[in-house]
Amino acid sequence: MAAALTLVVITIAVAIQILIPARKPAAVPEPLPPPEAKKESLPLKVTEETIQKGQTISKILSGYGFSSAEIDRLKNQVKEQVKPALNLNKIIAGQTMKFAVDAGGVVQSIEYALDDENFLFITREGSAFKAERKKYPFEYRVAYISGTIEDNPSNAVLARGENESLAIQMTDLFGWDIDFYTELREGDSFRMIYEKKFLDGKFSGYGNILAAEFICQGKKFQGFRFVYPDTKKADHFDREGKSVRKEFLRSPFLYTPRITSRFSSSRLHPIRKVYRAHFGVDYGAPIGTRVQATADGVVTFAGSKAASGRTVRIRHKNSYETLYLHLSKITVKEGDRVTGGQKIGEVGSSGESTGPHLDYRVKQGGSYVNPLSWKFQPVTPLRPEFKDTFKKEMETYELLLDAPLMIRRAFSR
């Protein structure tokens, strides 16, 4: 048993070293001392502020001793130096700002959190300011998870000590093939190799899903991340090199609510009490439930439309259109470019409706098609010249996915 276990461990260790080399964190920017500072000067004192609703950048900076002229100079120089241009008059409540202050009470550097990945770094250089957009110096650690579905993916992931956001990443990955409400069954299972991000030793979110497998009603779905060596662009592919992504997501929800009415050529209208065609799928859901675009596209209509209520219409590639009816709230506007999975509104009961629901419709070439049965095609497959490279990486990923089972078998001997 010991020999078998040792072989398994060595094999896995080699695979990890070959396929998943350590991702070095970006260099941590150090606050620049003023030109006249000496080596024996006291260390800078760092304070952190959380931006409150209604606070302005001018109010915050004035609290740190900045004059009106300095504030204007800082804002203008940030706008000139950082591309795309940043307007510090529009700071976001809830984000953080860090100030490094010297012994004389003068701010020498500022960090402003732009999003989960990037921050603005400003340093004082005499009477001027230098500004850069930087990435947080995350440490990436590779992790493994597996589980069995009892009710939904979120609870299965939470039960294994991870956050719901990891479950959302997983359902986003397989959401092109699996409807996680209508098709999910108790006993379905999953396993994944993924990245966990750490900042200053503290967990800070998830990186990429490197390899994943989901078994739904006995059917296996797999996705292996591959980064093209030349372009550095990445996608997830199945064993045959087909992109896991399709033209459209299976559902306009993260987790699909119940279907209350299906696509039909003749259905009794619940209000008008006459038989007529129903060219969409109705999903019953509470008011306020998040509704997402099912594919990349351009919003061609966002507003109220008689019996349809608040409606969003999106134009997609290959002569496709999608429509989202009876919304309570619309979060996009006409002309916006949206991506698959982006929030475009919330479930409501506007227009002719007997209760909160979403009427979701798909058109292809001007004609309505059944969203539940239409065969959407995968997007661009793996480039042929990288087939052998991908195959080697995929086989190593499969070995890593099997590793816990191999270890359990070695111990059971």
NORRADA-V811960 format. One record per pair of residues at least 4 apart in sequence whose C-alpha atoms are under 8 Angstrom apart, sorted by the first residue. I is the first residue (numbers start at 1). J is the second residue. If there is no record, write none. Layout:
BEGIN
i/j
I/J
I/J
END
This chain:
BEGIN
i/j
1/5
1/410
1/411
1/413
2/6
2/410
3/7
4/8
4/410
5/9
5/407
5/410
5/411
6/10
7/11
8/12
8/403
8/406
8/407
9/13
9/407
10/14
11/15
12/16
12/399
12/400
12/403
13/17
14/18
15/19
15/20
15/396
15/399
15/400
16/20
16/21
16/400
17/21
19/393
19/396
19/397
20/142
22/140
22/141
23/139
23/140
24/139
24/140
25/137
25/138
25/139
25/140
26/135
26/136
26/137
26/138
27/137
28/136
28/137
31/100
31/108
31/109
31/123
32/108
32/109
32/123
32/124
33/37
33/108
33/124
34/108
34/124
34/125
34/126
35/125
35/126
37/41
42/102
42/103
43/102
43/103
44/100
44/101
44/102
44/103
45/99
45/100
45/101
45/102
45/103
46/98
46/99
46/100
46/101
47/98
47/99
47/100
47/101
48/96
48/97
48/98
48/99
49/96
49/97
49/98
50/93
50/94
50/95
50/96
50/97
51/55
51/91
51/92
51/93
51/94
51/95
51/96
51/97
52/93
52/94
53/93
53/94
54/93
55/59
55/60
55/93
56/60
56/89
56/90
56/91
57/61
57/88
57/89
57/91
58/62
58/68
58/71
59/63
60/64
61/65
61/66
61/71
62/66
62/67
62/68
62/71
64/105
64/106
64/107
65/105
65/106
66/70
66/71
67/71
68/72
69/73
70/74
71/75
72/76
73/77
73/128
74/78
74/128
74/129
75/79
75/87
75/88
76/80
77/81
77/129
77/130
77/131
78/82
78/85
78/86
78/122
78/129
78/130
78/131
79/83
79/85
79/86
79/87
80/85
81/85
81/130
81/131
81/132
82/86
82/131
82/132
82/133
87/91
95/112
95/113
95/114
96/112
96/113
97/110
97/111
97/112
97/113
98/110
98/111
98/112
99/107
99/108
99/109
99/110
99/111
100/107
100/108
100/109
100/110
101/105
101/106
101/107
101/108
101/109
102/106
102/107
102/108
107/124
108/123
108/124
109/121
109/122
109/123
109/124
110/120
110/121
110/122
110/123
111/119
111/120
111/121
111/122
112/119
112/120
112/121
113/118
113/119
113/120
114/118
114/119
114/120
115/119
117/135
117/136
118/133
118/134
118/135
118/136
119/133
119/134
119/135
119/136
120/131
120/132
120/133
120/134
121/131
121/132
121/133
121/134
122/129
122/130
122/131
122/132
123/129
123/130
123/131
124/128
124/129
124/130
125/129
125/130
136/199
137/199
138/197
138/198
138/199
138/200
139/197
139/198
139/199
140/195
140/196
140/197
140/198
140/207
141/195
141/196
141/197
141/198
142/193
142/194
142/195
142/196
143/193
143/194
143/195
143/196
144/191
144/192
144/193
144/194
144/401
145/160
145/191
145/192
145/193
146/189
146/190
146/191
146/192
147/156
147/157
147/160
147/189
147/190
147/191
148/156
148/186
148/187
148/188
148/189
148/190
149/153
149/156
149/185
149/186
149/187
149/188
149/189
150/156
150/185
150/186
150/187
150/188
151/155
151/156
151/185
151/186
152/156
152/180
152/184
153/157
153/167
153/171
154/158
154/164
154/167
154/168
155/159
155/164
156/160
157/161
157/162
157/163
157/164
157/166
157/167
158/162
158/163
158/164
162/166
163/167
164/168
165/169
165/206
166/170
166/206
167/171
168/172
168/254
169/173
169/209
170/174
170/209
170/212
171/175
171/180
171/254
172/176
172/254
172/341
173/223
173/244
173/245
174/178
174/214
174/221
174/244
175/179
175/180
175/249
175/250
175/251
176/244
176/245
176/246
176/248
176/249
176/250
177/246
177/249
177/250
178/183
178/184
178/216
178/250
179/183
179/184
179/250
179/251
179/255
179/256
180/184
180/254
180/255
180/256
181/255
181/256
181/257
181/258
182/256
182/258
182/259
183/216
183/217
184/188
184/216
184/217
185/216
185/217
188/214
188/215
188/216
188/217
188/218
189/214
189/215
189/216
190/212
190/213
190/214
190/215
191/212
191/213
191/214
191/401
192/209
192/210
192/211
192/212
192/213
192/401
193/209
193/210
193/211
193/212
193/400
193/401
194/206
194/207
194/208
194/209
194/210
194/211
195/206
195/207
195/208
195/209
195/210
196/203
196/204
196/205
196/206
196/207
197/203
197/204
197/205
197/206
197/207
198/202
198/203
198/204
198/205
199/203
199/204
209/225
210/224
210/225
210/397
211/222
211/223
211/224
211/225
211/397
211/398
211/401
212/222
212/223
212/224
212/401
213/220
213/221
213/222
213/223
214/220
214/221
214/222
215/219
215/220
215/221
216/220
216/221
221/238
222/237
222/238
222/239
222/244
223/236
223/237
223/238
223/239
223/244
224/236
224/237
224/238
224/239
224/394
224/397
225/234
225/235
225/236
225/237
226/234
226/235
226/236
226/237
226/390
227/232
227/233
227/234
227/235
228/232
228/233
228/234
228/386
235/243
236/243
236/244
236/245
237/241
237/242
237/243
237/244
237/381
237/382
238/242
238/243
238/244
239/391
239/394
241/381
241/382
241/387
242/378
242/379
242/380
242/381
242/382
243/378
243/379
243/380
243/381
243/382
244/378
245/378
245/379
246/376
246/377
246/378
246/379
247/295
247/376
247/377
247/378
247/379
248/294
248/295
248/340
248/376
249/294
249/295
249/340
249/341
250/294
250/371
250/372
251/256
251/294
252/256
252/291
252/292
252/293
252/294
252/341
252/360
253/257
253/290
253/291
253/292
254/290
254/292
256/283
257/283
257/284
257/285
258/283
258/284
258/285
259/281
259/282
259/283
259/284
260/281
260/282
260/283
260/284
261/281
261/282
261/283
262/278
262/280
262/281
262/282
263/278
263/279
263/280
263/281
263/370
263/371
264/277
264/278
264/279
264/280
265/276
265/277
265/278
265/279
266/275
266/276
266/277
266/278
267/274
267/275
267/276
267/277
267/278
268/273
268/274
268/275
268/276
269/273
269/274
269/275
269/276
270/354
271/352
271/353
271/354
279/361
279/368
279/369
279/370
280/359
280/360
280/361
280/362
280/370
280/371
281/358
281/359
281/360
281/361
281/370
281/371
281/372
282/357
282/358
282/359
282/360
283/357
283/358
283/359
283/360
284/356
284/357
284/358
285/289
285/347
285/356
285/357
285/358
286/347
286/348
286/356
286/357
287/328
287/346
287/347
287/348
287/349
287/356
287/357
288/328
288/329
288/346
288/347
288/348
289/346
289/347
290/343
290/345
290/346
290/347
291/343
291/344
291/345
291/346
291/347
292/340
292/341
292/342
292/343
292/344
292/345
293/338
293/339
293/340
293/341
293/342
293/343
293/344
294/322
294/339
294/340
294/341
295/316
295/338
295/339
295/340
295/341
296/316
296/337
296/338
296/339
296/340
297/314
297/315
297/316
297/317
297/337
297/338
297/339
298/314
298/315
298/316
298/334
298/335
298/336
298/337
298/338
299/312
299/313
299/314
299/315
299/332
299/333
299/334
299/335
299/336
299/337
299/338
300/312
300/313
300/314
300/315
300/334
300/335
301/311
301/312
301/313
301/314
301/333
301/334
302/310
302/311
302/312
302/313
302/330
302/332
302/333
302/334
303/310
303/311
303/312
303/330
304/308
304/309
304/310
304/311
305/309
305/310
305/311
305/351
306/351
306/352
307/351
307/352
308/325
308/326
308/350
308/351
308/352
309/325
309/326
309/327
309/349
309/350
309/351
309/352
310/325
310/326
310/327
310/328
310/329
310/330
310/350
310/351
311/323
311/324
311/325
311/326
311/327
311/330
312/323
312/324
312/325
312/330
312/344
313/321
313/322
313/323
313/324
314/321
314/322
314/323
315/319
315/320
315/321
315/322
316/320
316/321
316/322
318/364
318/365
319/363
319/364
319/365
319/366
320/362
320/363
320/364
320/365
320/366
321/362
321/363
321/364
322/360
322/361
322/362
322/363
323/359
323/360
323/361
323/362
324/358
324/359
324/360
324/361
325/358
325/359
325/360
326/347
326/348
326/349
326/350
326/351
326/352
326/353
326/356
326/357
326/358
326/359
327/345
327/346
327/347
327/348
327/349
327/350
327/357
327/358
328/345
328/346
328/347
328/348
328/349
328/350
329/345
329/346
329/347
329/348
330/344
330/345
330/346
331/343
331/344
331/345
332/336
332/344
332/345
338/342
347/356
347/357
347/358
348/355
348/356
348/357
348/358
349/353
349/354
349/355
349/356
349/357
361/368
361/369
361/370
361/371
362/368
362/369
362/370
362/371
363/367
363/368
363/369
364/368
364/369
369/374
370/374
382/386
382/387
383/387
386/390
387/391
388/392
389/393
390/394
391/395
392/396
393/397
394/398
395/399
396/400
397/401
398/402
399/403
402/406
403/407
404/408
405/409
406/410
407/411
408/412
409/413
END
